[in-house]
């Protein structure tokens, strides 16, 4: 570790541990556990797993609290935060101006973009403009949904989860799916030879951890913990576990 990084790590450790102690022993986390590789149920352990799950547990460890994951449907996840069902959301949630008007976001922790997925061997779709007149599957209320709606003439079919959208694609019920790049890659890895990504990502997006407006104390601790994980190598280790070398 370089000397500058070591000094920064020491300062971060002091900052996370200083000031008023976190008043709760448990950090309640809302997440839509249907979004591999970020959050999903492990077939063997039946526990939530994925990149986001490992990251929030590491953040909880730095903060000195236990983490309780609360599985929540995507279309109700922000209202649940506002009403106090949980303390934070980590659910591959893109930071947008519209969402930031209702909730507060941490510093970005992941960058991504929307891609188009089609059935393996399909022809005629390689960019967003080609979705005109096509049936396009999206998860309702996601940035993929919003991006697809901007394509003039596209026929949008919404689904509650991304796995449902991909099932519809493989069954021929939609012509394409718009999804976060890593989610589409995970689908291809889980079901080889059935779907493929065409073209390049056509948006640039950043994920953030959400907290209720006014929770500046909690937001500060999350940002400090996230920064510490990036300095001490924990973030990179989690990234490599789920996505390979960064």
Protein Blocks (a to p, Z undefined) as FASTA:
>chain_A
ZZklmmmmmmmmmmmmgcjddfbfbdcddddffbcfkbccdfklopaedjklmmmmmmmm
mnopacddddddfklmmmmmmnopambdcehiacdfklmmmmccdddfbdcdddddddeh
iahiabfklmgopacdddehiaklmmmmmpghiacdddfbfklmmmmmmnopafbdcddf
klmmmmmmmmghkaccehjdfbdcdddddddehilmlmmmmmmmmmmmmmnommmmmmmm
mnopZZ
